[in-house]
Amino acid sequence: MNIGNWWKRLFAAERVTTTSDVGWTTLFGGGNAYLPGSNQNWERLAGDVANNAVASTIIGWVARTLPESPAMVTRPTRDGKRERYNEHPILALLNYPNGQYSGDQLMAATIRDYMANGNAYWRIQRNGAGRAAGLWYVPASTVKVVAGDTTDNFIDHYELRINASHTESLPTDDLVHFRYALDPLTGGRTGIGPFRALYRSIVILNMGENFEASILRKHGAPGLYLSVSPEGGPMTLDEARIWKQYITEATSGDRVGEPLVGMPGSTLQAFGFSPESLALPTMLDRYEALVSAACGINPVVTGLKVGMEHSTYSNQEEAQRAAYEKAIIPMKGAIAAEITGQLLYTEFDRPTSGYEVEYDFSGVECLSDKESDRVARLTSACGGPYLTPNEARAEAGLDPIPDGDTLRTKQPAPMQAFSAGGNGTRLNSVQKAFLEGVNGERTR
């Protein structure tokens, strides 16, 4: 079987969308949301991952860093370097995609879907000449990818859900499709977000917050169990409901702590577990750390509890730098590559032009050397001072001084010779041998 026939048999006439709709069902007839060792659909239980408090905190931090590294266009030069161009039509489009929101807002919305869903989309608005004149954010939840049946027709088209009863078909040239990673369940037509394997962890975090919120909503009153001894007589179902309503009203809301009178022969005791008995505060730390690690961002950076317990000023700077190097720079590099291939080369320039969209990280504070570190590094590389006094004074805004144009290198400290008996001390054999060697060298 050749690759073309295999492709047709595997994907012919299949509608491919996010893994929640297709997944294993498309390829092998199972459910993709079932994590190893479990038959529970954790993806359905997790819901919108971006609405989880921990995931939202991480995504929010990433979105806030985006303006620190603006887009630029570069082109290779003859000496192997890349020349930067500050003016290019695609830069104007990225900075001002439409008349309703800015490029930073477009990128923030894109990052949300990109990380939470694994897919993000821009719709290209065209002018009368058919050229790209605007970009619009399209929620990933409204887009369905329809597969082609050959490698040349990898994606046939996209279906955009306008409302419950209306769907619009869009050609592939009218959407820019960002994929966080290639999903093997759809043959790479859709992406995988970093939270795919963490749906169960997301559910645990959600349930932990719900449990604590329920306790606090009842002003800390735990669940109660009313039992009746045989001497108290039988209790009908209607009587049980009346007592349940009475106990609920008397132990929740603003009435927490009021005296409670039970029926004769009854015993009221706490039912269930408290957050402390479940070790909930520390248990949730593990899942905070897992979600952060999946994104490559240390929880120290985002201020999560598991990170703040070990946070200091110095390691926070190191964590921010690592987050850029391990997460932000690779992520924006992948986005820039898609913009280059799906927008720059299709709407503005040919691939042979050599132009590429990149992001400029030179202004990111945590990636730049501190002045003291830079001076120490240069001093060490030169083996001593690398500025003349007047050069240093000029940087400090001071006037030059006479004889200040000569580089003042460090002189080795003079060697202090031992003087036997000079201060009443006696020299040991090692000191004597050393002095004899020194004096012998001087007399030659």
C-alpha positions in Angstrom: 0.0 0.0 0.0 1.5 3.4 -1.0 1.4 6.4 1.3 -1.4 8.0 -0.7 -3.8 5.1 -0.3 -2.9 4.7 3.4 -3.7 8.4 3.9 -7.0 8.0 2.2 -8.0 5.0 4.2 -7.0 6.5 7.5 -8.6 9.9 7.1 -11.0 9.9 4.1 -14.3 11.7 4.9 -13.4 12.2 8.5 -14.1 15.5 10.2 -11.1 16.3 12.3 -11.4 18.9 15.1 -10.0 19.1 18.6 -9.3 15.9 20.4 -12.4 16.3 22.5 -14.6 15.7 19.5 -12.5 13.2 17.5 -9.4 11.8 19.2 -9.2 8.1 19.4 -12.7 7.8 18.0 -11.4 9.0 14.6 -8.4 6.7 14.5 -9.0 3.6 16.7 -12.6 3.8 18.0 -11.8 4.7 21.6 -11.9 7.8 23.8 -8.9 10.0 23.8 -9.7 11.7 27.1 -9.2 8.5 29.1 -5.8 8.8 30.8 -3.7 5.7 31.5 -5.1 3.5 34.3 -8.5 5.2 34.2 -11.8 4.8 32.4 -13.0 8.3 33.5 -13.4 11.0 30.9 -11.1 13.5 32.6 -11.2 16.0 29.7 -14.9 16.4 30.1 -14.7 16.8 33.8 -11.8 19.4 33.5 -13.9 21.6 31.2 -12.2 24.7 29.9 -8.7 24.4 31.2 -8.1 28.1 30.9 -10.7 28.6 33.6 -8.7 26.6 36.2 -7.1 29.0 38.7 -3.6 27.6 38.3 -3.6 27.3 34.5 -5.2 30.7 34.2 -2.4 32.2 36.4 0.3 30.7 34.2 -1.4 31.7 30.9 -2.0 35.2 32.3 1.7 35.6 33.1 2.7 34.5 29.6 0.2 36.9 28.1 1.6 39.8 30.1 5.1 39.1 28.9 4.2 39.3 25.2 4.6 43.1 24.8 8.2 42.9 26.1 9.3 41.3 22.9 7.9 43.0 19.9 7.7 41.5 16.4 10.3 42.4 13.8 11.2 41.4 10.2 14.7 40.2 9.4 16.6 39.2 6.3 20.0 37.5 5.9 23.0 39.5 4.8 26.1 38.4 2.8 28.2 38.0 6.0 25.8 35.4 7.4 24.1 37.8 9.9 20.5 39.0 9.8 19.5 42.6 9.1 16.5 44.0 11.0 13.7 45.9 9.1 11.5 48.1 11.3 9.1 49.0 8.5 7.2 46.2 6.7 3.5 45.8 5.9 3.2 42.7 8.0 4.5 44.6 11.1 1.7 47.2 10.7 -0.8 44.3 10.5 0.5 42.6 13.6 0.6 45.8 15.6 -2.8 47.0 14.5 -4.7 44.0 13.3 -8.1 45.7 13.1 -10.0 48.7 14.3 -11.4 47.0 17.4 -8.4 45.8 19.4 -4.6 46.0 19.4 -2.0 43.4 18.4 -1.1 42.8 22.1 -4.7 41.9 22.8 -4.8 39.6 19.7 -1.7 37.8 20.9 -3.1 37.5 24.5 -6.2 35.8 23.2 -4.1 33.6 20.9 -1.9 32.5 23.7 -4.9 31.5 25.8 -6.2 29.1 23.1 -2.7 28.1 22.1 -1.9 26.8 25.6 -5.3 25.7 26.8 -6.6 24.1 23.6 -3.4 23.4 21.6 -4.9 25.3 18.7 -5.4 29.0 17.9 -6.7 30.8 14.9 -6.6 34.1 13.1 -9.1 35.0 10.4 -7.6 37.0 7.5 -9.7 40.0 6.4 -9.1 40.9 2.8 -9.5 44.2 0.9 -11.0 44.8 -2.5 -7.8 43.6 -4.2 -7.9 40.3 -2.2 -4.9 41.2 0.0 -4.7 40.8 3.7 -5.9 44.0 5.4 -7.0 42.8 8.9 -6.6 40.0 11.4 -9.3 38.7 13.7 -9.2 36.4 16.7 -11.3 33.2 16.2 -12.0 31.1 19.3 -10.7 27.6 18.9 -13.9 26.1 20.3 -15.8 27.4 17.3 -13.5 25.9 14.6 -13.7 22.4 13.1 -10.9 21.1 10.9 -12.1 19.1 7.9 -9.4 16.7 6.7 -8.5 16.1 3.1 -7.9 12.6 1.7 -4.3 13.1 0.3 -1.1 14.7 1.5 -1.5 17.4 -1.0 -4.9 18.2 0.5 -3.9 17.8 4.1 -6.7 20.1 5.4 -9.6 20.5 3.0 -11.2 23.4 4.8 -12.3 24.8 8.1 -15.9 25.0 9.4 -16.6 28.1 11.6 -19.6 27.8 13.9 -21.3 31.2 13.9 -24.2 30.1 16.1 -26.2 27.0 17.0 -27.8 26.8 13.6 -25.3 28.4 11.3 -21.8 27.2 10.1 -19.5 28.9 7.7 -17.0 27.1 5.5 -13.6 28.8 5.2 -10.7 27.9 2.8 -7.4 27.2 4.5 -5.9 30.4 3.0 -8.3 32.5 5.1 -7.2 31.2 8.5 -3.8 31.2 10.2 -3.7 28.1 12.3 -1.3 27.8 15.2 -0.6 24.4 16.7 1.2 24.0 20.0 2.4 20.5 19.1 1.2 18.0 16.4 -1.6 15.7 17.6 -0.9 12.2 16.4 -4.6 11.4 16.9 -5.5 13.7 14.0 -2.4 13.1 11.9 -1.0 16.5 12.9 -4.0 18.4 11.6 -4.6 19.8 15.0 -2.4 20.6 18.0 -1.9 19.4 21.5 -1.8 21.8 24.4 0.6 21.3 27.4 -2.3 20.3 29.6 -3.4 17.2 27.6 -1.9 14.7 30.1 -2.9 16.9 33.1 -6.7 16.8 32.9 -6.9 14.7 36.0 -4.6 17.1 37.9 -6.8 20.0 36.7 -9.9 18.2 38.0 -8.2 17.6 41.4 -7.3 21.3 41.7 -10.9 22.3 40.8 -12.4 19.9 43.3 -10.0 21.0 46.0 -11.1 24.6 45.5 -14.8 23.6 45.4 -14.4 21.7 48.6 -12.8 24.6 50.4 -15.3 27.1 48.9 -18.2 24.9 50.1 -16.8 24.8 53.7 -16.3 28.6 53.7 -19.7 29.2 52.2 -21.2 27.5 55.2 -19.0 29.6 57.5 -16.9 26.6 58.3 -19.7 24.3 59.5 -18.8 20.7 58.6 -21.3 18.0 57.4 -23.4 16.6 60.3 -25.0 13.2 60.8 -28.1 12.7 63.0 -28.5 9.3 64.5 -31.4 8.1 66.7 -31.1 5.4 69.3 -33.7 2.6 69.5 -35.1 4.1 72.6 -36.0 7.2 70.6 -38.4 5.4 68.5 -38.5 5.1 64.7 -38.2 8.1 62.4 -40.3 8.5 59.3 -38.9 9.8 56.0 -40.9 13.0 56.4 -39.6 13.5 59.9 -36.0 13.0 58.7 -36.5 15.7 56.0 -37.8 18.1 58.6 -34.9 17.5 60.9 -32.4 17.8 58.0 -33.9 21.2 57.0 -33.8 22.4 60.6 -30.2 21.3 61.1 -29.1 22.9 57.8 -30.7 26.2 58.7 -29.3 26.2 62.2 -25.7 25.4 61.2 -25.1 27.4 58.0 -24.9 31.0 56.9 -25.2 33.6 59.6 -26.6 31.1 62.1 -23.3 29.2 62.5 -22.5 28.8 66.2 -26.1 29.1 67.5 -27.3 26.5 70.0 -28.9 23.5 68.5 -31.5 21.3 70.2 -31.9 17.7 68.9 -34.8 15.3 69.3 -34.9 12.9 72.3 -32.5 10.0 72.0 -30.6 11.5 69.1 -26.9 12.0 68.6 -25.4 14.7 66.3 -21.8 14.1 65.1 -19.5 15.5 62.4 -19.6 13.7 59.1 -17.0 13.8 56.4 -13.5 15.2 56.5 -12.0 18.6 57.1 -9.4 20.2 54.8 -6.8 19.5 57.5 -7.6 15.8 57.8 -7.4 15.5 54.0 -4.0 17.3 54.0 -5.7 19.4 51.3 -3.4 22.5 51.5 -0.2 20.4 50.9 -1.8 17.9 48.6 -2.8 20.5 46.0 0.8 21.8 45.9 1.9 18.8 43.9 -0.7 19.5 41.2 0.2 23.2 41.1 3.8 22.1 40.5 2.8 19.6 37.8 0.7 22.2 35.8 3.6 24.7 36.1 6.2 22.1 35.0 4.1 21.2 31.9 4.4 24.8 30.7 8.1 25.1 31.5 7.5 27.9 34.0 8.7 27.8 37.6 5.8 28.5 40.0 8.2 31.1 41.7 7.6 33.3 38.6 3.8 33.2 38.7 3.5 33.6 42.5 1.8 30.2 43.1 1.9 28.9 46.7 4.2 26.0 45.9 6.7 28.5 44.4 6.4 31.3 47.0 7.4 28.9 49.8 10.9 28.7 48.3 11.1 32.1 46.7 13.9 34.6 47.3 14.8 37.7 45.4 17.8 36.0 43.8 16.1 32.8 42.7 13.1 34.7 41.4 15.3 36.5 38.9 16.8 33.2 37.9 13.4 31.6 37.6 12.2 34.5 35.3 15.2 34.1 33.1 14.7 30.3 32.9 11.0 30.8 32.1 11.9 33.0 29.1 14.6 30.6 27.9 12.6 27.4 28.4 9.1 28.6 27.6 8.5 32.1 26.2 11.3 32.1 23.6 10.6 28.7 22.1 6.8 29.4 22.2 7.1 32.7 20.4 9.7 31.3 18.0 7.1 28.6 17.0 4.4 31.3 16.6 6.8 33.5 14.5 7.5 30.6 12.2 3.8 30.0 11.6 3.3 33.8 10.9 6.1 33.7 8.4 4.9 30.6 6.6 1.1 31.2 6.7 1.0 35.0 6.5 4.2 36.6 5.4 4.9 34.2 2.5 1.3 33.9 1.4 0.3 37.5 1.5 3.4 39.7 1.3 6.7 38.1 0.1 7.8 34.9 -1.5 9.9 32.4 0.5 12.9 33.1 -1.7 12.9 36.7 -0.4 14.6 35.5 2.8 12.4 37.7 5.0 11.3 36.2 8.3 9.2 37.3 11.2 11.0 37.1 14.5 10.6 38.5 18.0 13.1 40.9 19.6 14.0 39.9 23.1 16.8 42.5 23.5 14.6 44.7 25.7 13.6 42.0 28.1 15.1 43.0 31.5 15.5 39.5 33.0 17.6 38.4 29.9 20.0 41.4 30.0 23.1 41.4 32.1 23.2 43.7 35.1 25.7 46.5 34.8 27.7 45.1 37.7 27.8 41.6 36.2 28.8 43.1 32.8 31.6 45.1 34.3 32.9 42.1 36.3 32.8 39.9 33.2 34.7 42.4 31.1 37.2 43.1 33.8 37.9 39.4 34.2 38.2 38.9 30.5 40.8 41.7 30.3 42.7 40.6 33.3 42.2 44.0 34.9 40.7 47.5 34.2 39.5 47.9 30.6 38.6 51.6 30.7 40.9 54.6 31.2 40.0 56.9 34.1 38.6 59.5 31.6 36.5 56.9 29.8 35.0 55.9 33.1 34.5 59.5 34.1 32.8 60.2 30.8 30.3 57.4 31.4 29.6 58.9 34.9 29.1 62.4 33.4 32.3 63.8 35.0 35.0 66.0 33.4 38.3 64.5 32.4 41.3 64.7 34.6 45.0 65.3 33.6 46.8 62.0 32.8 43.5 60.3 32.7 43.9 58.8 29.2 46.3 56.1 30.3 45.0 52.7 31.1 45.9 51.9 34.7 46.6 48.2 34.9 46.9 46.5 38.3 50.4 46.0 39.6 51.2 42.8 41.5 51.4 43.3 45.2 55.1 43.5 46.5 56.3 40.3 48.1 56.9 40.7 51.9 60.1 39.0 52.8 60.6 37.3 56.1 63.1 38.9 58.5 64.5 36.4 60.8 64.4 37.6 64.3 63.1 41.0 63.3 60.0 40.8 65.5 61.3 38.2 67.9 59.8 35.2 66.0 61.7 32.1 65.0 61.4 30.8 61.4 60.5 27.2 60.8 62.3 25.0 58.3 59.9 25.7 55.4 60.1 29.5 55.9 63.9 29.3 56.0 64.0 27.2 52.8 61.8 29.7 51.1 63.9 32.7 52.0 67.1 31.0 51.0 65.6 30.2 47.6 64.4 33.8 47.1 67.7 35.3 48.2 69.6 32.8 46.0 67.6 33.9 43.0 68.2 37.6 43.7 72.0 37.1 43.9 72.4 35.3 40.6 
